Each structure stands twice: as structure tokens, then as C-alpha cells.
Amino acid sequence: MFFLPKKKIVLHFYTNSPVYSEYAPPEKANNFFPEWWKNLPKTYQEGDIEASTMKGCVGFTDLYSKGFILPMWSSVKISVGEIGNPAWHYQYKDKSSNAGVHSPTQRGSYLPESQYQHLKLVAPWMVHCDEDVEFMFVEPTYNMEELNSFKVLPGVVNFKYQSSINVNLMIPRKSEPHEIEIPFLQPMVHIVPVSNREVDVKVLYDEEKYKYYSELSKLLTLHNYRTRKKIIKEKEKKRCPFNFGE
């Protein structure tokens, strides 16, 4: 009996800047093992017992064998007001990247604006996958130096029906206004396929493709997700030479 290798899931990352594609590309997660983990010995002595460290943790190593990681494409400073003050401000080092917010009304009572500031970092990438595959957004917790500055919000995306890959943050307010800085190349999101197939990431500097998927995203945001999916499926049917429908 012969077993054919599983076909890889191919993701195309398009950008309109050669700088991002060359210096801050998304890559397979196994390229982002944190330095503290690399420096760990395999074992340590606990009394008379030689115990294992996280160097041999299968849950950890298997996590980094899945999917890919999106690093920060430019350092950014974010200022937020104190508790009760909804003020916020951001400044990227590249002077061109953008960010935005969602109305706190959209999340109801979850993490109220008086206590937390939402910020969406608009990534300089448009992503496309020809296949109907879902991906989970996971915070790369093990790559973070401390856990109190911000939280990356989780979610599930499908790059056949949407192309943006923006990073949503929640920043806790403190008793005084404060500022955080996210450095260049900081791992921001670990994106894991809901599949046991391997992912092949193709990073491309392509202004035309970037513009196409950017404009398509703007057009489809006028509709909810189910409507967007239906529009794309109907478009595919019309292109298919074997479709005998109307």
C-alpha cells in the first residue's frame, strides 16, 4: 500500500512594499522558537531526581511545528489614558502604518472602555488561499517578555473569503496615563490551520495583487461574513466551465 504525501496548504502574502517582504516576512512558526527556550538545558536536578525542562515539552514543540507567525513590521508606541479616560494615540517608526479602533458598543460589557483600550494594528499584507481552510489566531505568549502590557485577541479566519490579517489588541488602563512600545519583529500572532496538513507560506512583493485584494476587502466589508462567502462562491460557479446552472 502506498501513501501519497498530503498536499500543502498554500498561503500567498502580498505586500506593496519590498521592505516588508524582505525584512519582516511572516514565516513558519518553527523559525520563532524563543531564545529563553533555546538556552534551556534538557534536564535539571531536583533533589535526587533528574527532571525534564520545557526543552522536552511536546505540547510546546508541537505548537511551534504548526502554522506560521506574523512578526511586527514596524516598532510602534501606543499611549492610553488612565482608568476612565478613553484617550489613545499611536506612532509607528515607519511613519506610514495605520491603526484603528472598534466601537466599545460592539463588545457590550466585555472589557469596558473605562478599563481597556482596543486597538487594531493594520498589517501591510493581503493574504489569499485558494482553499476553504480555517485558521486560528493565537497569541504567541511564549514569545512575549511580559504579559501585562497588552493581549492579542483570538479568532478564526478563512483567507479564501477575506484577505486582511490585522492584529486586534486590548490594552489595560492603569491609574495614570502610560505608554507601551512594541518592537520591530516582535511575534504578534501565531496562525494555526484547523487541519493536519502543512502550510507553505509564499511572501510576495506584488503591488497589483496587493491592490486587488485590498480593494476586494473594502468592497466585501460592506456585507457580513456569510454574504461575502456567498458572493465569492457564486463568482466561482460562474467561472467554472462545468457549471450548467444559470
N, C-alpha and C positions, 0 to 999 in steps of 0.2 A: 504494500500500500504506500502510495506517495502522498506527501503533504506539501501542498504549494504554499509558499510564504504569503502571509496576509498583505494585501495591498495597503500601502501607506496612505494616511490622510494628508493631503497636500494643502497647506495654507500659504496664500500669497499675501505678503505685506508690501503695500505700495506707499511710497512717500514722494513728495515733490522737492525734497532736499537731499542731495548726495551726502551731506554731512551726517544726517541721522542714520542713513543706511550704512555708512562706513564706520561711525564711531559709537553708535548706541543702538545696534540692531537687537530685536528680540531673538533669543536663542533657546536651544533646548535646555531644559531645567538642569540637566547634569553638568552644565557649564557654570552653574551658580552655587556649587557647594560652598557654604560659608567658611571663612578662614579658621574660625574657632573650632569647627568640626575637623578640618584638615589637620589641625595641630594636636588633636586629641590622641593619646595613646589608645591602643585597643583594650587594654585592661588596667586596673588599678588594684592596689592591695587594701582589702577591708578586713582588718584583723588577720586571721589565718587563711582567709579566702581570697583568691584572685577573681575579682568581679569584672564584668564587661562594662565598658563605657558606651556612650551613644555611637561610637565608631562602628559598632556592630548591630545597631538597631535597624531591623528590617523595615519597620514602619517608616523610619526616616529615609533610608536609602531608596526604598521603593517609591516614596513620594517624589524624590528628585529624578527618578527614572521615567516619570510621566510628564508629558506635555512640555510647555515652554514657559519662559519668564520674560516679562516686559520690563526692561530697566528704565529708570528715569532719564529722559532725553536731554534735560537741562536742569541745573540746580534751580530751586525756586524757594523764595522766602514768603511765608504766609503769616499775616498778622490778624489776630482776632481780638474782639473786645472782651472785657471781663464778663463775669456771670450777669446776665440780664441785659447786656449791651450787644445788639446784633451787628456791630461794626465788623468789617473784614476788608482785607486788602492783600494782593499778591504781586510779586515781581519776579519774573523769570530772568535768569542770567542771559539767555539768548535774546531777550527784549522783543521776541515775536510770538512765543507760545501763548495760548489762551487758557482761561479757566472760567467757570460759571457756577451758578447755584441753582438748585431746585427749591421751589417754594416749600417752606415747612408745612404748609397745609397739605401737601401731597402725602406726608407720612403721618399725619394726625398727631397722636400723643407720643409716638415713638421718638425718643431722644429730642426733647423740646429745644427750640431755638435759643431759649434763655440759657441753656446749659451746653449746647453743642452747635458748632458751625459746620454746615455741609459745604463741600467744595468739590466740583468736578473738574479734574485736570484733563484738558482736551489733548489727546495724544496726536502726534503728527503722522499717523498711519491710517490707511484704509485697508481693511482685511477682507479677503474673499476666499471662500471654499466652495468648490463645485458640488460637494456632497452635503446631504442633510444630516449634519452631526452636531450634537450639542457639546458645549464646553463649559466647565465650571470655573468661575473666577474665585480664586483662593488667595487669602493674604499670605505673602511669603514670610511668615512670622519668624522663622529661624534665621532670616537674613536681616532682621531689624535689630539695631543696637539697644533700643529700649521700647517699651510698649505703651507709654503714656502720652506720646505726642499726638498720634492720630491712629485711626482704624481704617483699613481698606474694606469697603463693603462688598460682601459676596454676591454672587448671582450666577445665572446660566444664560449663555448667549449661543446663537447659531449664526455663523458667518456666511451662510448661504442667503440668509434673509436680512442681515444687517452687516454693515461694514465698519462702523465706528468701534473703537476699543478704548474708550475713555475710562479714567480711573476716578471712582467716587470715594471721597474721604469724609469721615466725621472727626472733627477736631474738638476735644473737650475744652470748655472755657475754664478759666481759673479766677481767683479773687481779684487779680489785676490783669490788664491787657498784656498779652505776650506774643512772641513771635517764634515760629519754628522754621527750620531750614531743611529741605530735603535735597541731599546732594546728587550731583550728576552720577548716573549709573547705579543708583540705589535700586535694587529689585523692588518693583511696585506691585505686580500681580503675577501669580502663578496660575497659568491657564491649562486646565487638565481636561482632556477629551473624555466624554462619557462613552468610552469604547476601549477595547483591549488592543486596538491597532496603534501602531507607531505613527507619530506625527512628523512630517517633513516640512520644515519652515523655509520658505523662499522669500528672501528680502530683496526688494527691487526698487531702484530709483527710476520711477516712471511717471512723469508729470501728467501724461494723458490718462493713464489708468487711475491715478490718484484723483484727478479732476472728475472723471466719470463716476467713480464710486462715491465721491464726496457729494456731487450733485444728486446722485440717486438717493443717498441717505437723506439729504434735505427734502427731496420730493416725498419719500416714503414716511418721513416723520409727520406728515400731515394726517396719517392714518394710524390706527392702533396696530399692534404686532400681528394679530390674526389677519387683518385686512392686508397688511404688507405681504404676508406669506401667500395669501390667496392671489394677489396681483402677480407675484413672481411665478407662481405655479401656472397661472393662466398664460403668462407670457411664454413659458417653456413649452406648453402644449401647442401654441401657435407656431413655434419654431420647429417642432418635431415633424419630420417627413412622414411618419407612420401614424399621425393623428388624423382620424377620419371623422372627428367631431365637427361642429360648426366652426 
